[in-house]
Amino acid sequence: MSNLRSSLFMVLAMAAFSLEDMFIKATAGLVPVGEILLFFGIGGTLAFIVMTLRRRQVVFHPKIISWPVLIRIFFEVIGRLFYTLAIVYTPISSASAILQATPLVVVMGAALFLGERVSWQRWSAIAIGFTGVLVIIRPGLESFEISSLLAVIGMLGFAGRDLATRAASPVLSNLQLGIYGFFILIPTGLFMLLFNIGSVGNELTNQGFVWPDILSTLLILAATIFGVIAYYWLTIAMRNGDVSVVAPFRYTRIVFALIIGATIFGERPDNLTLLGIVIIVASGLYTLLNSKYSRSR
């Protein structure tokens, strides 16, 4: 029952993340990306501070000032910034598909930097998964768009964040780490606005801060609410169920992304994109199943 409940929370978390992406993409047509990150960071920081205090945990723990946490914050910025840009400039289904390669990069990084043992079967699955990413972005072909690399950089950022989380002190809770993961988006958004780097209507502009109207305010608020809810549900899923059982349900996110992309934004992924999605998901599932089998022997 614990695994069933956790799997359900994982599916709900992936649905909430997809809705977060949808509202961010919709907001990008009204206000600059820097402004979205600014308000998203403020809302997320306040929400996680409240949840941390409700758990009777301190907002600032001395272990926050450590290299693993600082590295985690750096990769959080890279992941959030470039994945947000990918949502704005590329189809939401393609960006979400590339993001599904994150677990493969985490496994590779754990082997290279944390000394974890990885079998040749899992190395093969990693290589095949990266092939799926290449099928989606298609470097060297006429259909290649350089903007698709935004999702790749964002995916690498999130993988680096997850690796740094493993190296962070175990006395730090997910809620405490969440505070600073969202807080760093505030100066990031301000930096983008300061140098007039933004996006309004899918075009790079020199426009700085734009006072959000009622619609854009509601969209940003919705993105923040679903982002916080998704993070919270993800934490419940990973803490209460067996990772090998629960983790594969992460891939339901691409299903929700495809539905949202088609129904809300009129996206129609071509056959190569769908093939790349299948390759990434299949290699990721194999990696998880291979890990479970290796531990059971």
Secondary structure, 3 states (H helix, E strand, C coil): CHHHHHHHHHHHHHHHHHHHHHHHHHHCCCCCHHHHHHHHHHHHHHHHHHHHHHCCCCCCCHHHCCHHHHHHHHHHHHHHHHHHHHHHHCCHHHHHHHHCCHHHHHHHHHHHHCCCCCCHHHHHHHHHHHHHHHHHHCCCCCCCCHHHHHHHHHHHHHHHHHHHHHHCCCCCCHHHHHHHHHHCHHHHHHHHHHCCCEEECCEEECCCCCCCCHHHHHHHHHHHHHHHHHHHHHHHHHHHCCHHHHHHHHHHHHHHHHHHHHHCCCCCCCHHHHHHHHHHHHHHHHHHHHHHHHHHC
